[in-house]
Amino acid sequence: MKLLHTADLHIGRFLEGRARWDEQENVLNEIVQIADNEAVDIVLIAGDVYDSSIPPARAEAMFYRFIEALCKDGQRAVVIIAGNHDQPQRLSAAAELAAHRGIYLIGLPRQHFYPQEAWPGVYIEQEGEALQLRLPNGEHVVIAAVPYISESRMQEIFLTDIADDVSSQRNYEDCFSAYVQALRAAFRVDAANIVMAHLFLNGGVASDSERPLSMQVGGSLGVSASVLPEEADYIALGHLHRPQQIRRFNCRYAGSPLACSFSECGQTKSVVIAEIRTDCLTERTVLKTVALSAGRPLLQWTASSYEDALHWCANPENQACWSSLRIHLQQPLSSDEITELQKLHPHLLAIIPCYPQQHEDAQQAATQEDISSNILDRFASFAAQQEGFMPDTCLLRAFAELLEGGED
């Protein structure tokens, strides 16, 4: 059985105020093509389908065309969970209609599934909160699907009282763990067993383009990977935009298919293909990533002068990228100069001036930091040579405070 894992589509997202509809359409079409080329049996979309809780009609139409193409008239299962950007009830509003095509829209936790056949062959085999499917090729899949659960919703569903931040973190993780373990009870040896969730997992590397899940529990503090069942054949995660593996080889963030901010410059966007061999007791899961080529690259560049910036913007190779341009200047650019740069480069999103004083301040701060580090190194060396011991962190900190006090 083969699956394709993607997430964080953010359909309708703008980049520095510029629409990207064509790019989003192209990358979704590319994902469909990869699913066809790889002959995958099921597609998992791990949340943040849209960029806002009330997406524009164009975004919804694009999404429905996408999942219609993915399901191949019910011959391939498609499972989608809500992320923190999605309005869960809105995402799952068409769930009953979509299920007849083998498309399962899961907006809220604790959704109950009932036996149902989707023409011509995807079938929900068992009643329960875990999604238990038989695919057209006869393979069985059990999915513990956990859409994004906010702290308030977790409290409503699972908790009776949250007293403080520390207990909240413990209680949120305990409740999340208990929920996943309850879903895990449906796992079978003869099935591909999958966990699918939208959350921040401790150890993940974030970008500045992700909206924090929360300032408290289950969000910025995250959930420990230890709560995820060891016997899961694959763990499909959404929320972080950088493709990455967390702790174990089969626990993956697919990442966003398009770079969502300049913090993601240079990242290779991709989808994950997992082949799960249910007839094997060992090495059941084989993974690979397939790079995505659709979408305009993001590029940051620093020009030494306005003339250098003009030359750079006029280069057709640079015009193929969404660009952020930092320019070293003696005085501010005029409106005509800014217009000229924008005329030369149609995808120039940001012009960031850098004046001599700013450059000197940055250099001075770096130099001061180097001086401070050098003095501390010399103090540590002196103590080692003269007194025969290496000062610990507390002593070094006290020495640094004395230095700062002497300067006042």
Secondary structure, DSSP 8 states (H G I E B T S, - for coil): -EEEEE----BT--BTTB--HHHHHHHHHHHHHHHHHTT-SEEEEES--BSSSS--HHHHHHHHHHHHHHHTTTTSEEEEE--TTS-HHHHGGGHHHHHTTTEEEE-STT--B--EEETTTEEE-S-BSSEEEE-TTS-EEEEEEE----HHHHHHHT-S---SHHHHHHHHHHHHHHHHHHHHTT--TTSEEEEEEES-BTT----TTS--S-SSTTTTS-B-GGGS-TT-SEEEEES-SS-EE-SSTTEEE---SS--SGGGTT---EEEEEEE-TT-SSS-EEEEEEE---S--EEEEEESSHHHHHHHHH-TTGGGSEEEEEEE-SS---HHHHHHHHHH-TTEEEEEEE-HHHHHHHHHHHHHHHHHHHHHHHHHHHIIIIISS---HHHHHHHHHHHHHHT-
